[in-house]
Amino acid sequence: MFKKIVVLLMIFLPLTMLNHVASASSQLDLFDRKSDEALQLAKLQRYEDSMGALEAFSVGALQKMTSRAGFKVEEQEVAISAYNQAIEALEDSNADLADKVTALTKLRLVADAIQTVRHPLWTEMEGQMMATFEEAKRAVEEKDQNQFHSSLNKLLSQYDLIYDSMKLNLNAETMQGLDSKFQYINVIRPQLFKQGADQKELDVLQYDMKQIFDKMKEDEADPSLWWVIFTTGGIIISTLSYVGWRKYKGLKEKVKGKNDLND
């Protein structure tokens, strides 16, 4: 009897885990699509329809689905915060189109980052950010102060746009390092523009961002994901093998019993 219980647990626990993960994944995929729908509608200034797309989810629903997907409390807070900011932007009659689209873009990137391990959407900002870095450095070389400040402001805005989604895919230490460097660049901007000023801070920050983009675009699968796949698959295969062996053994004993009776 004990062996039967063990076998049943070996069969149904992995299947329950898979169903649990599949359900969470389905909800996250729906959230991803709804956030994209809300963004596209907002671009058309159909704010009520955009709000309707987002209201398919509540804060409670977001918390529940991210919890099922195995996200930490801090990561759940990022998603909920982005969601609330998008709702507030749509409800704010004083917010212009750019403000609303920015808030919904942040949510869209967060929704994608929640379920995307490799090559999340925020990495598509690489080209724009690298170009802005070059603009800022060129403005220093050409002594164009207005262009320098404009480029630096644009760079900070681009970073702010992808900040929340980056937090979901990068570790806290990496994010703290980036924050410190972006803040430092902003504080010393007058010195950066001075003639002959050392631009190594801009070069280092650009290099760091490039490394992050490249790493996130690698095609390798997440090791933890492969571990789950192989572990779960191994349990199922082992279980089926055991059940098959027991069935074969029982059938063999049954045949042997019949032969003994015939003898």
N, C-alpha and C positions, 0 to 999 in steps of 0.2 A: 504493500500500500504506500509506504514511504517513497519507494522508487517511482511509483506512478505520479505522486505529487511533485517530486523533483522534476520529472520529465515534463509535466504540464507547466510548471513554472518556467522551465527552460524554453518552452515553446511560446507561451503567451506573454511573458515579460518583454522579450525583444520585440514582439509584434506590437505590444501596447506602446512601447517606446517609439517605434517607427510611426505608428498612427498619431501619437502625441506630437512628434516633430512635424509630420506631414500636415496636421491641422494648423499648427502655428505657422508653418511655411506658407500655407494657402492664405491665411489671414494677412500675413506680411506682404504677400504678393498683391493682394487686393488693396491694401493700404498704399502700396507703391503706385498702383495704377490710378487710384483715386486722387492721390496727391498730384500726379501728373495731369489728370483731368482738370483738377482745380486750378492748376497753374495755367493751362492753356485757355481756360474760360476767363481767367482774370486778365490775361493778355488782350482778350477781346472786350474787356470791360463789362463782362457779364458776371458781376460780383455776386448776385444772389444765387446764380447757378453754381458758381465756384464754392460758395458757402455750403450749398446743398451737397456737393460732392464730399466736402470735408466732414459734414455732420453725419455721414454714414458711420463715423467713428466718434467715440467719446474718449475722454481722458482715461476712464476706467477700462475701456476696451483696449486702448493702447498699452496700458500698464499690464493688462492680462496677457496680451499676445507677446509682448517683449519678455515677460517673465517666462512664458512657455518656451520661448526661443532661447532661453538661457542667458539673457542679458542681465548685467549687474544693475543695481539700483541707480548708480550714477549714469549709466547708459540709458536707462529708462527715462531718467529726468531730462536728458538731452532731447529725446524724441518728444516728450510731453511739452517741454519748453518751446520747441520749434513749432509744434502744433498750436499751442496757445498764441504764440506771436502771429502766426498766419491768420488765425481767427480774429484777433484784435485788429490786425491791419485791414482785413476785409470789412470789419464793422466800423472802422474809423472813417468818418465822413471827411475829415481833414487830410487824410493820407492820399497822396496822389498815386497815379498809375505806377510810377517807378517804385514807390514804397511798398505797394501791395505785391507787385511782381517779385521784388527782392525777397520779401518775407515768404512768399510761396515757393520761390526757387530754393531758399534755404531748407524748407520743409521737404521739397522734392528730393534734394540731395541727401537729406537725413534718412528719408524713407528708403532710398536706394542703398545707402551705406549700412542700414540695419541688416539687410540680407545679402549684401555683396561683399565677399572677402577679397577677391582680386579684381582689379580694374573697375573700381566704383566710378560713378558719374563725375564726382568732384575732380578726378584726375584729368578730365577733359579741359580743366582750367590751366593746364601746364603751359600750353602755347601762349595764352594771353599773359600769364604771369611772367614767363621768361621774356616776352617782348617788352613788358612794362619795366622789368629790371634793366634791360638794355636802354630803354628810353631815358630812365633816370640817370644812368651812368653817362650816356651821351650828352644829356643836358648839362652835367657837371663839366664835361670836357669843353663844351661850347659856351660855357658860362651863361647859360640861359636859366636864370633863377625861377622865372614863372613856370617854365616847362618842367623844371626839376620838382618843384612843389606839387605841380599838377600830377606828374607821374608818380610821385611818392604817395600822394593821396589816393590815386587810383589803385596802387599796389596794396595799400592798407584795406581798401574797400574789397578788393578781390579776395584777400586773405579772410576778411570778416565773412564774406559770402560762403566760403567753404569750411569755416572754422568748426561749426557744430558737427558737420559730417565727418571731418577729419578726426574728431575726438572719438568717434565710434570705431574707427579703423586703426588708430595709432595708440600706442601706450602713453600713459600719463607723463613719463619722463621726456619723451620726444616732444609732446605738446608743450610742456613747460619750457623746454629749450627754445622752441620756435617762438613762443610768446615773448620770452625775454629778449630775443634778438629783434623781433619786430618792434617792440616797445622802445628798445635802445636806439634803433634806427630813427624812429620818430622823434625821440628826444634830442638826438645830436644832429638833426638835419641841418641846422645852420653851419655847424663845423664841417659837415660832409660837403657842403657847397663851396667852402672857402678854396681859394686858389691853392693848388698843390696839396689839398687835404687827402689823407689816406682813405681810399675807397674800399679797403679790404673787408669792412663790415658788410657792405653790399654784396661783394663777391662771395663771401662766406655764406651769407643768407641765401643767395641765389643757388649756390652749390648744394646747400642743405635741402632746399625745396626740390631741386632737380633729383637728388638722390631718393627722396621720398616718393616722388612721382614715378621714378623708374622702378622702385621696389614694388609699388602697388600694382604696376602693370605687368609684373612677371606672370608667366602662365602656369607656374607651379601651383599645385593644389595645396590648400591649407593642411599642414601635417595633422592637426587635431581632427580635421574632418576625415582624413584617410584613416586615422586611428579608430574613429567611431564606425566607419564603414566596415573596416576589416574585423573589428571586434564583434560587432553585431552580426556580420555575415558568418564569422567563425562560430558563434554560438548557435545560429540557426542551422548551419551545416552539421555541426556536431550533434545537435538535437535530432535532426532528421536521420543522421547515420545511426544514432543509438536506437531510435524508434524502429528503423528498418531492420537493425540487427535483432532486436527483441521479437519483431514480427517473424523474421526468418527462423529464429530459434524456436518460437512457439509452434510454427508450422512444422518444423522438423520433428519436434517432440510429438506432435499430433500424428504425423505420418508413422513415426516409430511405434506409437501406441497401437495404431491400427494393425501394423505388421505383427506386433506381438500377439494381438488377439487372434489374428488369422493363423498364427503358428499354433 
